Amino acid sequence: METRYLVLFMVGPFALIFIYAIWHEYRRFKRDGASSYGLTYDAATNTTHVGALPEDDDGYDPEEFDPEDTPDPGQTATDNPDADQNEQDTKT
């Protein structure tokens, strides 16, 4: 197999995925208009993800997050701050 065909075979799937992402974003732009993206926080699942931000929102800043302000304290990382954080990593 010639080198140029091998390169085309290896780069082709990435190019197709890139083209699909451009097409998908263009359709979203035509449907919803311009949008800014940023990190959003979901308190129900205690997770963050990148998504479109509302116009009046600046996004989620992890530096300003306080786990004590969550609506459900059961979803914080730990209830006991003195507990060994690496306890699950040790083998018995």
Secondary structure, DSSP 8 states (H G I E B T S, - for coil): --HHHHHHHHHHHHHHHHHHHHHHHHHHHHHH----EEEEEETTTTEEEEEE--TT-----GGG--GGGSS-GGGSS-S-TTS-TTGGGS--
